[in-house]
Amino acid sequence: MRQKSGKVVTAFAVEGDLDVSTVVSNTFEMVWPPRSGRMQTFPEVDRAQWCGLDEARVKLNSAQAEFVGRLESALGDR
C-alpha cells in the first residue's frame, strides 16, 4: 500500500502460533541525519504484537487501516 507520503508499506497476516518475543528484525542503512553523509543502521521492524482487528484499526494510521478491511474480507471468504 502506498501512503500519501509515497512510503510503501507491506503487511503480513498469519494464522498460527507465534511467540512475538522471539521476532528478530533485519536492518537497513540510510544517511541520517539527512544530507549529513553519516550512515546509520535501523531495524526494519520495531516490534511485533498480537491484537484484535478493532485495536489494529486504532494503532494503524488511517491509510494502513485498509489492511484490516482486506483481512476481514479474506477471512469472510472462508
Z-matrix of the N, CA and C atoms (Angstrom, degrees):
N
C 1 1.444
C 2 1.527 1 108.18
N 3 1.294 2 115.97 1 136.86
C 4 1.464 3 120.38 2 178.61
C 5 1.525 4 108.88 3 -101.02
N 6 1.330 5 116.20 4 124.31
C 7 1.459 6 121.47 5 178.52
C 8 1.523 7 109.95 6 -81.96
N 9 1.324 8 116.73 7 169.45
C 10 1.464 9 121.49 8 -179.83
C 11 1.523 10 111.97 9 -56.15
N 12 1.326 11 116.30 10 -33.76
C 13 1.465 12 120.86 11 -179.04
C 14 1.521 13 112.47 12 -72.71
N 15 1.343 14 116.67 13 -11.90
C 16 1.452 15 121.11 14 -176.62
C 17 1.519 16 113.06 15 99.16
N 18 1.335 17 116.31 16 -12.02
C 19 1.462 18 120.73 17 179.24
C 20 1.522 19 109.47 18 -64.93
N 21 1.329 20 116.77 19 134.54
C 22 1.466 21 122.20 20 177.63
C 23 1.527 22 108.39 21 -96.56
N 24 1.323 23 116.66 22 126.56
C 25 1.457 24 122.34 23 -179.36
C 26 1.521 25 108.57 24 -117.03
N 27 1.324 26 116.01 25 132.37
C 28 1.456 27 122.10 26 177.05
C 29 1.517 28 107.99 27 -115.57
N 30 1.322 29 117.39 28 133.36
C 31 1.463 30 121.64 29 179.73
C 32 1.518 31 109.08 30 -119.16
N 33 1.319 32 115.46 31 148.93
C 34 1.450 33 122.20 32 178.11
C 35 1.515 34 108.71 33 -125.19
N 36 1.311 35 116.43 34 141.24
C 37 1.463 36 121.81 35 174.71
C 38 1.522 37 107.17 36 -129.17
N 39 1.315 38 115.92 37 137.56
C 40 1.461 39 120.13 38 -179.99
C 41 1.517 40 109.17 39 -132.34
N 42 1.298 41 114.55 40 150.22
C 43 1.448 42 119.95 41 171.46
C 44 1.516 43 105.66 42 -106.70
N 45 1.293 44 116.32 43 119.70
C 46 1.452 45 119.10 44 -177.73
C 47 1.511 46 110.33 45 162.90
N 48 1.316 47 114.57 46 -164.49
C 49 1.455 48 121.25 47 -178.42
C 50 1.518 49 107.85 48 -118.26
N 51 1.310 50 117.15 49 111.84
C 52 1.450 51 122.55 50 -177.59
C 53 1.522 52 108.58 51 -125.98
N 54 1.315 53 116.12 52 126.43
C 55 1.464 54 120.88 53 175.19
C 56 1.523 55 106.97 54 -84.74
N 57 1.328 56 116.60 55 104.38
C 58 1.468 57 120.35 56 -174.17
C 59 1.522 58 112.20 57 -64.50
N 60 1.322 59 118.24 58 -19.27
C 61 1.469 60 119.70 59 178.88
C 62 1.524 61 111.50 60 -71.35
N 63 1.325 62 118.47 61 -12.01
C 64 1.470 63 121.34 62 -179.57
C 65 1.527 64 112.88 63 -100.11
N 66 1.328 65 117.95 64 0.75
C 67 1.466 66 120.85 65 -178.68
C 68 1.531 67 109.22 66 -69.96
N 69 1.328 68 115.99 67 129.56
C 70 1.455 69 122.73 68 179.60
C 71 1.528 70 107.50 69 -122.18
N 72 1.299 71 116.41 70 134.04
C 73 1.462 72 121.48 71 -175.83
C 74 1.519 73 112.22 72 -95.01
N 75 1.331 74 114.88 73 149.28
C 76 1.458 75 120.86 74 164.09
C 77 1.524 76 106.68 75 -74.68
N 78 1.322 77 116.38 76 170.99
C 79 1.459 78 119.82 77 177.65
C 80 1.532 79 109.34 78 -126.45
N 81 1.310 80 115.42 79 164.27
C 82 1.464 81 121.47 80 174.00
C 83 1.522 82 107.68 81 -138.20
N 84 1.311 83 115.50 82 157.24
C 85 1.456 84 121.14 83 178.07
C 86 1.522 85 109.81 84 -111.93
N 87 1.317 86 114.58 85 144.98
C 88 1.459 87 120.17 86 173.84
C 89 1.523 88 109.05 87 -152.28
N 90 1.315 89 115.25 88 160.75
C 91 1.462 90 120.04 89 176.51
C 92 1.524 91 107.51 90 -71.85
N 93 1.336 92 115.74 91 123.14
C 94 1.465 93 120.12 92 179.86
C 95 1.503 94 109.18 93 -150.70
N 96 1.292 95 119.56 94 133.60
C 97 1.454 96 128.87 95 -7.37
C 98 1.537 97 111.23 96 -62.17
N 99 1.328 98 115.62 97 158.15
C 100 1.470 99 119.61 98 -177.73
C 101 1.532 100 112.42 99 -51.33
N 102 1.316 101 115.11 100 139.41
C 103 1.476 102 123.72 101 177.42
C 104 1.525 103 113.65 102 62.19
N 105 1.349 104 118.08 103 15.82
C 106 1.466 105 120.87 104 179.73
C 107 1.521 106 112.02 105 -87.30
N 108 1.343 107 116.63 106 -20.68
C 109 1.454 108 120.10 107 -176.01
C 110 1.520 109 112.94 108 83.25
N 111 1.324 110 117.18 109 -4.11
C 112 1.472 111 121.37 110 179.95
C 113 1.519 112 109.94 111 -92.48
N 114 1.328 113 116.49 112 129.75
C 115 1.468 114 121.77 113 176.77
C 116 1.521 115 108.61 114 -91.54
N 117 1.322 116 116.06 115 134.65
C 118 1.460 117 121.07 116 174.77
C 119 1.519 118 108.62 117 -129.12
N 120 1.316 119 115.88 118 153.56
C 121 1.460 120 122.79 119 -178.78
C 122 1.520 121 109.14 120 -104.05
N 123 1.344 122 115.88 121 136.53
C 124 1.460 123 122.05 122 -179.37
C 125 1.524 124 108.92 123 -133.07
N 126 1.346 125 118.07 124 150.81
C 127 1.470 126 120.06 125 175.43
C 128 1.526 127 110.40 126 -75.97
N 129 1.337 128 116.79 127 146.13
C 130 1.466 129 120.49 128 175.23
C 131 1.521 130 110.61 129 -74.55
N 132 1.319 131 116.77 130 -32.20
C 133 1.469 132 122.52 131 -179.39
C 134 1.519 133 107.40 132 -120.47
N 135 1.351 134 117.31 133 125.37
C 136 1.464 135 118.05 134 179.96
C 137 1.521 136 112.47 135 -88.09
N 138 1.341 137 117.49 136 -26.04
C 139 1.467 138 119.85 137 175.08
C 140 1.525 139 109.25 138 -170.12
N 141 1.332 140 114.54 139 160.58
C 142 1.463 141 121.28 140 173.96
C 143 1.524 142 107.14 141 -119.11
N 144 1.318 143 115.95 142 142.69
C 145 1.463 144 119.91 143 -175.37
C 146 1.522 145 109.30 144 -153.61
N 147 1.319 146 116.67 145 140.82
C 148 1.467 147 121.32 146 171.41
C 149 1.516 148 108.37 147 -88.81
N 150 1.323 149 117.06 148 139.29
C 151 1.461 150 121.28 149 173.43
C 152 1.520 151 108.38 150 -158.94
N 153 1.307 152 115.21 151 159.57
C 154 1.453 153 120.79 152 177.53
C 155 1.526 154 110.69 153 -75.20
N 156 1.329 155 115.84 154 168.97
C 157 1.465 156 120.23 155 -176.88
C 158 1.527 157 112.28 156 -64.12
N 159 1.333 158 117.62 157 -38.83
C 160 1.471 159 119.47 158 179.32
C 161 1.528 160 111.12 159 -64.73
N 162 1.337 161 116.98 160 -41.79
C 163 1.466 162 120.45 161 178.47
C 164 1.531 163 110.32 162 -67.11
N 165 1.318 164 117.05 163 -36.58
C 166 1.469 165 120.88 164 178.85
C 167 1.524 166 110.93 165 -61.16
N 168 1.336 167 116.81 166 -41.24
C 169 1.476 168 120.29 167 179.06
C 170 1.529 169 111.13 168 -59.20
N 171 1.341 170 116.11 169 -37.24
C 172 1.466 171 120.80 170 -179.00
C 173 1.529 172 110.59 171 -72.89
N 174 1.328 173 116.92 172 -39.80
C 175 1.462 174 121.02 173 -176.09
C 176 1.526 175 113.26 174 -75.15
N 177 1.313 176 117.52 175 -30.32
C 178 1.461 177 121.22 176 -178.69
C 179 1.524 178 110.49 177 -82.32
N 180 1.331 179 116.68 178 154.00
C 181 1.460 180 116.78 179 173.55
C 182 1.532 181 107.90 180 -72.97
N 183 1.302 182 117.15 181 167.01
C 184 1.461 183 120.49 182 -170.73
C 185 1.527 184 112.87 183 -59.49
N 186 1.331 185 118.17 184 -37.08
C 187 1.462 186 120.22 185 179.17
C 188 1.531 187 110.76 186 -67.36
N 189 1.331 188 116.64 187 -40.13
C 190 1.457 189 120.54 188 -178.38
C 191 1.527 190 112.26 189 -73.70
N 192 1.321 191 118.17 190 -21.37
C 193 1.465 192 121.03 191 179.87
C 194 1.528 193 111.25 192 -61.57
N 195 1.324 194 117.33 193 -18.81
C 196 1.456 195 120.87 194 175.59
C 197 1.529 196 111.42 195 -59.90
N 198 1.326 197 116.53 196 -28.95
C 199 1.467 198 120.50 197 176.76
C 200 1.529 199 110.98 198 -58.15
N 201 1.320 200 116.75 199 -38.37
C 202 1.470 201 120.75 200 -179.08
C 203 1.527 202 109.58 201 -64.29
N 204 1.316 203 117.19 202 -43.92
C 205 1.460 204 120.58 203 177.97
C 206 1.522 205 111.64 204 -61.01
N 207 1.328 206 116.25 205 -40.52
C 208 1.462 207 119.88 206 178.43
C 209 1.522 208 111.07 207 -64.64
N 210 1.329 209 116.32 208 -39.30
C 211 1.461 210 120.12 209 178.59
C 212 1.523 211 110.81 210 -66.08
N 213 1.340 212 116.23 211 -43.59
C 214 1.466 213 119.17 212 177.47
C 215 1.528 214 111.22 213 -59.20
N 216 1.324 215 116.97 214 -41.32
C 217 1.460 216 120.99 215 178.74
C 218 1.530 217 110.43 216 -62.70
N 219 1.326 218 116.11 217 -43.00
C 220 1.472 219 119.62 218 -179.64
C 221 1.516 220 111.38 219 -65.08
N 222 1.333 221 116.62 220 -39.76
C 223 1.468 222 119.96 221 179.86
C 224 1.521 223 111.21 222 -69.71
N 225 1.330 224 117.01 223 -31.61
C 226 1.452 225 120.73 224 179.20
C 227 1.505 226 113.14 225 -71.09
N 228 1.327 227 116.58 226 -20.69
C 229 1.457 228 121.42 227 -179.30
C 230 1.523 229 112.88 228 -79.84
N 231 1.289 230 118.17 229 -0.97
C 232 1.471 231 121.01 230 -177.94
C 233 1.486 232 112.01 231 -73.52
